[in-house]
Amino acid sequence: MAEDLVLGTAIRDWVLIPLSVVMVLIGILRYFVSKLMRSSQVPDLKIVKEGQVSDSPIFEFRISIFRQVIVRARNLRAGANFIPSKSFRSRRVYFSNEENGLLFVPKGQTQNAQAQMFSDPNMAMDMMKKNLSMIIPQTLTFAWVNFFFSGFVAAKIPFPLTQRFRSMLQNGIDLSTVDVSYVSSRSWYFLNLFGLRGLFSLILGEENATDDTQRMMQMSGFGFDPTKSLSAEKDGLDIVQHEWVLPKFEHRAEAVLKKLIR
């Protein structure tokens, strides 16, 4: 049977509120520090046009366009047999012709964009500064929380939860008799770490540098190589064997109607 705990006002005043306020202040401070650490050097115009600058809107716009083209090509492959042969051939030429096709990648541009970015030492230094601005504050804050607030039950969620949430909400508390809805101080730190994105967007704007989930994804690499994805989708579209299935549907419908009439 889970035990019901009474959380005192001292825990609220000296654990819950200070921890939340410190997390917000550290996020705001990290935002301004990351802005100061950014390189003021203007990148080469050619690099910006080719979308090799990860912080530029042009890079993000080009990546979104590449993703949309790939999705459209996949939809064409999936529904190829539901359009006439002439329509399919014209769409395939529009995507995969070697003059101006959307999926065609010239040989001179087959180099990985991530490798091209790391060839610039200034760009690599900027990425290292961004990663350090995320890792160092998180490490110090976690050490502070683990030293001063370890073992505290900081809050209670006002609705019941299953046992699967125990490891997430009660990190640092080894008591199986405590109800799952209680949140430990260490878990409250992680909830604030990954759950304050909306608050930072209101305070700092949408384009803020405190999105830790996006930073962690960037640390492991961009995970999307446009040249390889476009080439693979072009090869998949070229080998599609078109067979229009709608005339067969008409014959099947006719056969079904004849059976019903009989």
Phi and psi in degrees as GROMACS dihedral restraints (atoms count N, CA, C in turn):
[ dihedral_restraints ]
;  ai    aj    ak    al  type     phi  dphi    fc
    3     4     5     6     1   -72.7    20    10
    4     5     6     7     1   141.0    20    10
    6     7     8     9     1   -87.9    20    10
    7     8     9    10     1   143.8    20    10
    9    10    11    12     1   -94.6    20    10
   10    11    12    13     1   123.4    20    10
   12    13    14    15     1  -104.9    20    10
   13    14    15    16     1   148.8    20    10
   15    16    17    18     1  -105.9    20    10
   16    17    18    19     1   114.5    20    10
   18    19    20    21     1   -85.9    20    10
   19    20    21    22     1   120.7    20    10
   21    22    23    24     1   -75.3    20    10
   22    23    24    25     1   163.9    20    10
   24    25    26    27     1   -68.7    20    10
   25    26    27    28     1   -24.6    20    10
   27    28    29    30     1   -66.1    20    10
   28    29    30    31     1   -37.3    20    10
   30    31    32    33     1   -65.8    20    10
   31    32    33    34     1   -40.0    20    10
   33    34    35    36     1   -63.8    20    10
   34    35    36    37     1   -42.7    20    10
   36    37    38    39     1   -78.9    20    10
   37    38    39    40     1   -30.5    20    10
   39    40    41    42     1  -112.2    20    10
   40    41    42    43     1    -5.5    20    10
   42    43    44    45     1  -124.8    20    10
   43    44    45    46     1   -59.7    20    10
   45    46    47    48     1   -67.1    20    10
   46    47    48    49     1   -55.2    20    10
   48    49    50    51     1   -66.8    20    10
   49    50    51    52     1   -47.4    20    10
   51    52    53    54     1   -59.5    20    10
   52    53    54    55     1   -39.5    20    10
   54    55    56    57     1   -64.4    20    10
   55    56    57    58     1   -42.5    20    10
   57    58    59    60     1   -66.6    20    10
   58    59    60    61     1   -43.5    20    10
   60    61    62    63     1   -64.8    20    10
   61    62    63    64     1   -41.5    20    10
   63    64    65    66     1   -64.4    20    10
   64    65    66    67     1   -39.4    20    10
   66    67    68    69     1   -64.0    20    10
   67    68    69    70     1   -40.7    20    10
   69    70    71    72     1   -66.7    20    10
   70    71    72    73     1   -44.5    20    10
   72    73    74    75     1   -65.0    20    10
   73    74    75    76     1   -39.0    20    10
   75    76    77    78     1   -66.1    20    10
   76    77    78    79     1   -38.3    20    10
   78    79    80    81     1   -62.8    20    10
   79    80    81    82     1   -42.8    20    10
   81    82    83    84     1   -66.7    20    10
   82    83    84    85     1   -42.5    20    10
   84    85    86    87     1   -63.1    20    10
   85    86    87    88     1   -40.8    20    10
   87    88    89    90     1   -64.9    20    10
   88    89    90    91     1   -32.0    20    10
   90    91    92    93     1   -64.1    20    10
   91    92    93    94     1   -46.7    20    10
   93    94    95    96     1   -72.7    20    10
   94    95    96    97     1   -33.6    20    10
   96    97    98    99     1   -65.8    20    10
   97    98    99   100     1   -41.3    20    10
   99   100   101   102     1   -65.6    20    10
  100   101   102   103     1   -32.4    20    10
  102   103   104   105     1   -68.3    20    10
  103   104   105   106     1   -38.0    20    10
  105   106   107   108     1   -69.5    20    10
  106   107   108   109     1   -29.8    20    10
  108   109   110   111     1   -83.6    20    10
  109   110   111   112     1    -8.3    20    10
  111   112   113   114     1   -68.0    20    10
  112   113   114   115     1   145.0    20    10
  114   115   116   117     1   -75.0    20    10
  115   116   117   118     1   133.9    20    10
  117   118   119   120     1   -88.2    20    10
  118   119   120   121     1     1.6    20    10
  120   121   122   123     1   -72.0    20    10
  121   122   123   124     1   132.0    20    10
  123   124   125   126     1   -78.2    20    10
  124   125   126   127     1   124.7    20    10
  126   127   128   129     1   -70.2    20    10
  127   128   129   130     1   162.8    20    10
  129   130   131   132     1   -62.6    20    10
  130   131   132   133     1   139.8    20    10
  132   133   134   135     1   -63.3    20    10
  133   134   135   136     1   -35.6    20    10
  135   136   137   138     1   -65.1    20    10
  136   137   138   139     1   -40.3    20    10
  138   139   140   141     1   -65.6    20    10
  139   140   141   142     1   -39.2    20    10
  141   142   143   144     1   -66.6    20    10
  142   143   144   145     1   -42.0    20    10
  144   145   146   147     1   -63.4    20    10
  145   146   147   148     1   -35.0    20    10
  147   148   149   150     1   -79.9    20    10
  148   149   150   151     1    -1.1    20    10
  150   151   152   153     1    72.9    20    10
  151   152   153   154     1    32.8    20    10
  153   154   155   156     1   -98.2    20    10
  154   155   156   157     1     3.1    20    10
  156   157   158   159     1  -101.0    20    10
  157   158   159   160     1   113.8    20    10
  159   160   161   162     1   -68.1    20    10
  160   161   162   163     1   -25.2    20    10
  162   163   164   165     1   -89.3    20    10
  163   164   165   166     1    -7.9    20    10
  165   166   167   168     1   -83.1    20    10
  166   167   168   169     1   144.6    20    10
  168   169   170   171     1   -62.2    20    10
  169   170   171   172     1   -26.4    20    10
  171   172   173   174     1   -64.6    20    10
  172   173   174   175     1   -41.0    20    10
  174   175   176   177     1   -61.8    20    10
  175   176   177   178     1   -48.2    20    10
  177   178   179   180     1   -63.9    20    10
  178   179   180   181     1   -37.8    20    10
  180   181   182   183     1   -65.3    20    10
  181   182   183   184     1   -43.1    20    10
  183   184   185   186     1   -65.1    20    10
  184   185   186   187     1   -39.6    20    10
  186   187   188   189     1   -63.3    20    10
  187   188   189   190     1   -41.3    20    10
  189   190   191   192     1   -65.2    20    10
  190   191   192   193     1   -37.5    20    10
  192   193   194   195     1   -64.8    20    10
  193   194   195   196     1   -42.5    20    10
  195   196   197   198     1   -60.3    20    10
  196   197   198   199     1   -43.3    20    10
  198   199   200   201     1   -63.9    20    10
  199   200   201   202     1   -40.4    20    10
  201   202   203   204     1   -65.2    20    10
  202   203   204   205     1   -40.0    20    10
  204   205   206   207     1   -63.7    20    10
  205   206   207   208     1   -42.2    20    10
  207   208   209   210     1   -64.8    20    10
  208   209   210   211     1   -40.4    20    10
  210   211   212   213     1   -64.4    20    10
  211   212   213   214     1   -41.6    20    10
  213   214   215   216     1   -63.9    20    10
  214   215   216   217     1   -40.9    20    10
  216   217   218   219     1   -66.0    20    10
  217   218   219   220     1   -38.2    20    10
  219   220   221   222     1   -65.3    20    10
  220   221   222   223     1   -39.5    20    10
  222   223   224   225     1   -64.7    20    10
  223   224   225   226     1   -35.6    20    10
  225   226   227   228     1   -65.7    20    10
  226   227   228   229     1   -42.4    20    10
  228   229   230   231     1   -64.5    20    10
  229   230   231   232     1   -38.5    20    10
  231   232   233   234     1   -69.5    20    10
  232   233   234   235     1   -36.8    20    10
  234   235   236   237     1  -108.9    20    10
  235   236   237   238     1    26.9    20    10
  237   238   239   240     1   -63.2    20    10
  238   239   240   241     1   -37.3    20    10
  240   241   242   243     1   -79.3    20    10
  241   242   243   244     1    -1.5    20    10
  243   244   245   246     1  -101.3    20    10
  244   245   246   247     1     5.4    20    10
  246   247   248   249     1  -124.3    20    10
  247   248   249   250     1   156.1    20    10
  249   250   251   252     1   -61.2    20    10
  250   251   252   253     1   160.7    20    10
  252   253   254   255     1   -62.7    20    10
  253   254   255   256     1   -39.6    20    10
  255   256   257   258     1   -64.7    20    10
  256   257   258   259     1   -41.1    20    10
  258   259   260   261     1   -65.9    20    10
  259   260   261   262     1   -39.6    20    10
  261   262   263   264     1   -65.7    20    10
  262   263   264   265     1   -42.3    20    10
  264   265   266   267     1   -64.4    20    10
  265   266   267   268     1   -41.1    20    10
  267   268   269   270     1   -64.6    20    10
  268   269   270   271     1   -38.6    20    10
  270   271   272   273     1   -68.8    20    10
  271   272   273   274     1   -38.6    20    10
  273   274   275   276     1   -65.8    20    10
  274   275   276   277     1   -39.3    20    10
  276   277   278   279     1   -64.3    20    10
  277   278   279   280     1   -38.0    20    10
  279   280   281   282     1   -62.6    20    10
  280   281   282   283     1   -33.3    20    10
  282   283   284   285     1   -88.0    20    10
  283   284   285   286     1   -39.6    20    10
  285   286   287   288     1  -119.4    20    10
  286   287   288   289     1     9.4    20    10
  288   289   290   291     1   -70.6    20    10
  289   290   291   292     1   151.7    20    10
  291   292   293   294     1   -87.9    20    10
  292   293   294   295     1    14.2    20    10
  294   295   296   297     1  -106.1    20    10
  295   296   297   298     1   -55.7    20    10
  297   298   299   300     1  -142.0    20    10
  298   299   300   301     1    28.5    20    10
  300   301   302   303     1   -68.0    20    10
  301   302   303   304     1   148.4    20    10
  303   304   305   306     1   -67.9    20    10
  304   305   306   307     1   -29.4    20    10
  306   307   308   309     1   -94.8    20    10
  307   308   309   310     1    -4.8    20    10
  309   310   311   312     1   -80.6    20    10
  310   311   312   313     1   131.7    20    10
  312   313   314   315     1  -116.9    20    10
  313   314   315   316     1   117.6    20    10
  315   316   317   318     1   -61.1    20    10
  316   317   318   319     1   156.0    20    10
  318   319   320   321     1   -65.5    20    10
  319   320   321   322     1   -30.6    20    10
  321   322   323   324     1   -73.2    20    10
  322   323   324   325     1    -9.8    20    10
  324   325   326   327     1  -115.6    20    10
  325   326   327   328     1    20.5    20    10
  327   328   329   330     1   -83.4    20    10
  328   329   330   331     1    -5.1    20    10
  330   331   332   333     1   -68.7    20    10
  331   332   333   334     1   141.2    20    10
  333   334   335   336     1   -60.2    20    10
  334   335   336   337     1   132.1    20    10
  336   337   338   339     1   -64.8    20    10
  337   338   339   340     1   -33.4    20    10
  339   340   341   342     1   -67.0    20    10
  340   341   342   343     1   -39.6    20    10
  342   343   344   345     1   -66.4    20    10
  343   344   345   346     1   -35.5    20    10
  345   346   347   348     1   -66.0    20    10
  346   347   348   349     1   -37.0    20    10
  348   349   350   351     1   -67.9    20    10
  349   350   351   352     1   -42.4    20    10
  351   352   353   354     1   -71.8    20    10
  352   353   354   355     1   -11.3    20    10
  354   355   356   357     1   -72.0    20    10
  355   356   357   358     1   -17.7    20    10
  357   358   359   360     1   -93.1    20    10
  358   359   360   361     1   116.6    20    10
  360   361   362   363     1   -64.6    20    10
  361   362   363   364     1   -33.6    20    10
  363   364   365   366     1   -65.5    20    10
  364   365   366   367     1   -38.3    20    10
  366   367   368   369     1   -69.5    20    10
  367   368   369   370     1   -40.3    20    10
  369   370   371   372     1   -65.1    20    10
  370   371   372   373     1   -36.7    20    10
  372   373   374   375     1   -65.6    20    10
  373   374   375   376     1   -39.5    20    10
  375   376   377   378     1   -63.8    20    10
  376   377   378   379     1   -40.2    20    10
  378   379   380   381     1   -66.5    20    10
  379   380   381   382     1   -38.1    20    10
  381   382   383   384     1   -65.8    20    10
  382   383   384   385     1   -38.1    20    10
  384   385   386   387     1   -64.0    20    10
  385   386   387   388     1   -40.2    20    10
  387   388   389   390     1   -63.9    20    10
  388   389   390   391     1   -43.8    20    10
  390   391   392   393     1   -65.0    20    10
  391   392   393   394     1   -39.5    20    10
  393   394   395   396     1   -66.6    20    10
  394   395   396   397     1   -36.7    20    10
  396   397   398   399     1   -66.5    20    10
  397   398   399   400     1   -17.8    20    10
  399   400   401   402     1   -93.9    20    10
  400   401   402   403     1   -42.0    20    10
  402   403   404   405     1   -72.9    20    10
  403   404   405   406     1   -46.2    20    10
  405   406   407   408     1   -63.9    20    10
  406   407   408   409     1   -49.3    20    10
  408   409   410   411     1   -62.8    20    10
  409   410   411   412     1   -37.8    20    10
  411   412   413   414     1   -65.6    20    10
  412   413   414   415     1   -41.1    20    10
  414   415   416   417     1   -63.8    20    10
  415   416   417   418     1   -45.9    20    10
  417   418   419   420     1   -66.7    20    10
  418   419   420   421     1   -40.0    20    10
  420   421   422   423     1   -67.2    20    10
  421   422   423   424     1   -41.5    20    10
  423   424   425   426     1   -65.4    20    10
  424   425   426   427     1   -39.1    20    10
  426   427   428   429     1   -64.6    20    10
  427   428   429   430     1   -39.0    20    10
  429   430   431   432     1   -64.3    20    10
  430   431   432   433     1   -44.2    20    10
  432   433   434   435     1   -66.2    20    10
  433   434   435   436     1   -42.8    20    10
  435   436   437   438     1   -68.2    20    10
  436   437   438   439     1   -28.6    20    10
  438   439   440   441     1   -83.9    20    10
  439   440   441   442     1   -43.8    20    10
  441   442   443   444     1   -93.9    20    10
  442   443   444   445     1   -30.0    20    10
  444   445   446   447     1  -118.9    20    10
  445   446   447   448     1    18.1    20    10
  447   448   449   450     1   -68.8    20    10
  448   449   450   451     1   132.4    20    10
  450   451   452   453     1    89.6    20    10
  451   452   453   454     1    -1.3    20    10
  453   454   455   456     1   -82.3    20    10
  454   455   456   457     1   143.5    20    10
  456   457   458   459     1   -95.3    20    10
  457   458   459   460     1   108.9    20    10
  459   460   461   462     1   -92.6    20    10
  460   461   462   463     1   -33.0    20    10
  462   463   464   465     1  -154.2    20    10
  463   464   465   466     1   173.9    20    10
  465   466   467   468     1  -137.8    20    10
  466   467   468   469     1   131.0    20    10
  468   469   470   471     1   -79.6    20    10
  469   470   471   472     1   132.0    20    10
  471   472   473   474     1   -79.0    20    10
  472   473   474   475     1    25.8    20    10
  474   475   476   477     1  -150.2    20    10
  475   476   477   478     1   151.4    20    10
  477   478   479   480     1   -71.6    20    10
  478   479   480   481     1   151.0    20    10
  480   481   482   483     1  -132.8    20    10
  481   482   483   484     1   161.2    20    10
  483   484   485   486     1   -84.8    20    10
  484   485   486   487     1   173.0    20    10
  486   487   488   489     1   -68.5    20    10
  487   488   489   490     1   -16.3    20    10
  489   490   491   492     1   -66.6    20    10
  490   491   492   493     1   -21.7    20    10
  492   493   494   495     1   -88.6    20    10
  493   494   495   496     1    -0.8    20    10
  495   496   497   498     1   -64.5    20    10
  496   497   498   499     1   -45.8    20    10
  498   499   500   501     1   -66.4    20    10
  499   500   501   502     1   -25.2    20    10
  501   502   503   504     1   -85.2    20    10
  502   503   504   505     1   -36.1    20    10
  504   505   506   507     1   -97.0    20    10
  505   506   507   508     1   -16.4    20    10
  507   508   509   510     1  -124.4    20    10
  508   509   510   511     1    45.8    20    10
  510   511   512   513     1   -69.4    20    10
  511   512   513   514     1   123.6    20    10
  513   514   515   516     1    97.1    20    10
  514   515   516   517     1    -1.4    20    10
  516   517   518   519     1  -119.5    20    10
  517   518   519   520     1   118.0    20    10
  519   520   521   522     1  -104.7    20    10
  520   521   522   523     1    57.0    20    10
  522   523   524   525     1  -127.5    20    10
  523   524   525   526     1   109.5    20    10
  525   526   527   528     1   -76.6    20    10
  526   527   528   529     1   -12.7    20    10
  528   529   530   531     1   -83.8    20    10
  529   530   531   532     1   -11.9    20    10
  531   532   533   534     1   -78.3    20    10
  532   533   534   535     1   138.2    20    10
  534   535   536   537     1   -61.7    20    10
  535   536   537   538     1   148.7    20    10
  537   538   539   540     1   -66.7    20    10
  538   539   540   541     1   -24.9    20    10
  540   541   542   543     1   -70.8    20    10
  541   542   543   544     1   -12.2    20    10
  543   544   545   546     1   -81.1    20    10
  544   545   546   547     1   140.9    20    10
  546   547   548   549     1  -115.2    20    10
  547   548   549   550     1   129.3    20    10
  549   550   551   552     1   -79.5    20    10
  550   551   552   553     1   165.4    20    10
  552   553   554   555     1   -65.6    20    10
  553   554   555   556     1   -37.3    20    10
  555   556   557   558     1   -67.5    20    10
  556   557   558   559     1   -40.6    20    10
  558   559   560   561     1   -67.8    20    10
  559   560   561   562     1   -34.0    20    10
  561   562   563   564     1   -63.8    20    10
  562   563   564   565     1   -32.8    20    10
  564   565   566   567     1   -63.8    20    10
  565   566   567   568     1   -45.9    20    10
  567   568   569   570     1   -67.9    20    10
  568   569   570   571     1   -36.2    20    10
  570   571   572   573     1   -63.6    20    10
  571   572   573   574     1   -39.7    20    10
  573   574   575   576     1   -70.4    20    10
  574   575   576   577     1   -33.3    20    10
  576   577   578   579     1   -64.2    20    10
  577   578   579   580     1   -41.8    20    10
  579   580   581   582     1  -104.3    20    10
  580   581   582   583     1    -3.1    20    10
  582   583   584   585     1  -112.9    20    10
  583   584   585   586     1     4.6    20    10
  585   586   587   588     1   -98.0    20    10
  586   587   588   589     1    14.6    20    10
  588   589   590   591     1   -63.4    20    10
  589   590   591   592     1   -42.1    20    10
  591   592   593   594     1   -64.3    20    10
  592   593   594   595     1   -39.2    20    10
  594   595   596   597     1   -66.7    20    10
  595   596   597   598     1   -41.6    20    10
  597   598   599   600     1   -65.6    20    10
  598   599   600   601     1   -32.4    20    10
  600   601   602   603     1   -66.2    20    10
  601   602   603   604     1   -36.2    20    10
  603   604   605   606     1   -71.2    20    10
  604   605   606   607     1   -38.4    20    10
  606   607   608   609     1   -80.5    20    10
  607   608   609   610     1   -45.9    20    10
  609   610   611   612     1  -104.1    20    10
  610   611   612   613     1    -9.2    20    10
  612   613   614   615     1    99.3    20    10
  613   614   615   616     1   168.3    20    10
  615   616   617   618     1   -65.9    20    10
  616   617   618   619     1   -39.5    20    10
  618   619   620   621     1   -90.3    20    10
  619   620   621   622     1    67.7    20    10
  621   622   623   624     1  -107.2    20    10
  622   623   624   625     1   163.8    20    10
  624   625   626   627     1  -103.7    20    10
  625   626   627   628     1    28.4    20    10
  627   628   629   630     1  -114.4    20    10
  628   629   630   631     1    15.4    20    10
  630   631   632   633     1   -82.7    20    10
  631   632   633   634     1    96.8    20    10
  633   634   635   636     1   -70.5    20    10
  634   635   636   637     1   -32.5    20    10
  636   637   638   639     1   -64.9    20    10
  637   638   639   640     1   -41.6    20    10
  639   640   641   642     1   -67.7    20    10
  640   641   642   643     1   -36.5    20    10
  642   643   644   645     1   -62.7    20    10
  643   644   645   646     1   -43.0    20    10
  645   646   647   648     1   -63.8    20    10
  646   647   648   649     1   -35.9    20    10
  648   649   650   651     1   -66.9    20    10
  649   650   651   652     1   -36.9    20    10
  651   652   653   654     1   -71.4    20    10
  652   653   654   655     1   -30.9    20    10
  654   655   656   657     1   -64.2    20    10
  655   656   657   658     1   -33.0    20    10
  657   658   659   660     1   -87.2    20    10
  658   659   660   661     1     7.7    20    10
  660   661   662   663     1   106.1    20    10
  661   662   663   664     1   161.7    20    10
  663   664   665   666     1   -72.8    20    10
  664   665   666   667     1   -26.1    20    10
  666   667   668   669     1    74.1    20    10
  667   668   669   670     1     4.2    20    10
  669   670   671   672     1  -142.2    20    10
  670   671   672   673     1   114.9    20    10
  672   673   674   675     1  -107.5    20    10
  673   674   675   676     1   106.5    20    10
  675   676   677   678     1   -60.2    20    10
  676   677   678   679     1   -40.9    20    10
  678   679   680   681     1   -64.1    20    10
  679   680   681   682     1   -44.7    20    10
  681   682   683   684     1   -66.9    20    10
  682   683   684   685     1   -40.3    20    10
  684   685   686   687     1   -66.9    20    10
  685   686   687   688     1   -42.6    20    10
  687   688   689   690     1   -66.2    20    10
  688   689   690   691     1   -41.5    20    10
  690   691   692   693     1   -65.2    20    10
  691   692   693   694     1   -42.4    20    10
  693   694   695   696     1   -64.8    20    10
  694   695   696   697     1   -40.5    20    10
  696   697   698   699     1   -68.4    20    10
  697   698   699   700     1   -34.8    20    10
  699   700   701   702     1   -65.3    20    10
  700   701   702   703     1   -43.2    20    10
  702   703   704   705     1   -62.8    20    10
  703   704   705   706     1   -40.6    20    10
  705   706   707   708     1   -65.9    20    10
  706   707   708   709     1   -35.1    20    10
  708   709   710   711     1   -74.2    20    10
  709   710   711   712     1   -31.3    20    10
  711   712   713   714     1   -69.4    20    10
  712   713   714   715     1   -29.7    20    10
  714   715   716   717     1   -93.6    20    10
  715   716   717   718     1     6.1    20    10
  717   718   719   720     1   -70.3    20    10
  718   719   720   721     1   128.2    20    10
  720   721   722   723     1   -95.8    20    10
  721   722   723   724     1   110.0    20    10
  723   724   725   726     1   -81.1    20    10
  724   725   726   727     1   137.0    20    10
  726   727   728   729     1  -149.3    20    10
  727   728   729   730     1   109.8    20    10
  729   730   731   732     1   -72.2    20    10
  730   731   732   733     1   122.2    20    10
  732   733   734   735     1   -99.4    20    10
  733   734   735   736     1    -7.6    20    10
  735   736   737   738     1   -65.7    20    10
  736   737   738   739     1   -39.4    20    10
  738   739   740   741     1   -59.1    20    10
  739   740   741   742     1   -36.2    20    10
  741   742   743   744     1   -65.5    20    10
  742   743   744   745     1   -34.0    20    10
  744   745   746   747     1   -63.4    20    10
  745   746   747   748     1   -38.5    20    10
  747   748   749   750     1   -64.4    20    10
  748   749   750   751     1   -42.0    20    10
  750   751   752   753     1   -65.2    20    10
  751   752   753   754     1   -40.2    20    10
  753   754   755   756     1   -65.6    20    10
  754   755   756   757     1   -40.9    20    10
  756   757   758   759     1   -64.9    20    10
  757   758   759   760     1   -38.0    20    10
  759   760   761   762     1   -64.6    20    10
  760   761   762   763     1   -41.5    20    10
  762   763   764   765     1   -65.0    20    10
  763   764   765   766     1   -39.8    20    10
  765   766   767   768     1   -65.1    20    10
  766   767   768   769     1   -40.8    20    10
  768   769   770   771     1   -65.5    20    10
  769   770   771   772     1   -38.3    20    10
  771   772   773   774     1   -63.8    20    10
  772   773   774   775     1   -38.6    20    10
  774   775   776   777     1   -65.8    20    10
  775   776   777   778     1   -39.4    20    10
  777   778   779   780     1   -67.1    20    10
  778   779   780   781     1   -37.0    20    10
  780   781   782   783     1   -67.8    20    10
  781   782   783   784     1   -38.6    20    10
